Structure formats: structure tokens, C-alpha cells
Amino acid sequence: MTGCLKTYVVQFAESEGFAHVHFHIVPRMADLPAAHRGPGIFGLLDHPETEGVTAEGADRMARALRARLHGLPHSWGPPDGP
């Protein structure tokens, strides 16, 4: 869906007192500079918001992913879930 070369999946569970984890799923495009590959991907968080994906762009991607995944078998969530 994104045209990415690789996909990073990063999990954090560091905050004291929290019983949940966060997963970040990050597309890694082929032209990403070497300095931002691997853990360096989070250096992109220091860039201006204007260089990031807009809310509308994120919504478009989420809708496209949902359409692509709709009807595929899965083992998560309730049997009659979305």
C-alpha cells in the first residue's frame, strides 16, 4: 500500500505503572537516507510537522488498508468484529 521497501515494527513497554505496550509500524522507503534507517528512523520525529503525513493522508492510507484487508481471515478480535 505504501510502496515501501521494508516495514519496521517497533515495540515499547517502558513507562512505569503502565500495563500496556505500543507498537509503531513504520514504512521504510527505498530512498530513505542511511542516517534514518534502523533506529535512526526516529530522528525523523525532529523534522517539522509540515514534512510529515497530513491527517487527511493518514486517513486515506487507513481507508485503503482497511479496504485491502477487509474479508481476509484473521485470528484477532471478536468473531463478529469490524
Secondary structure, 3 states (H helix, E strand, C coil): CCCCCEEEEEEECCCCCCCCCEEEEEEECCCCCHHHCHHHHHHHHHCCHHHCCCHHHHHHHHHHHHHHHCCCCCCCCCCCCC
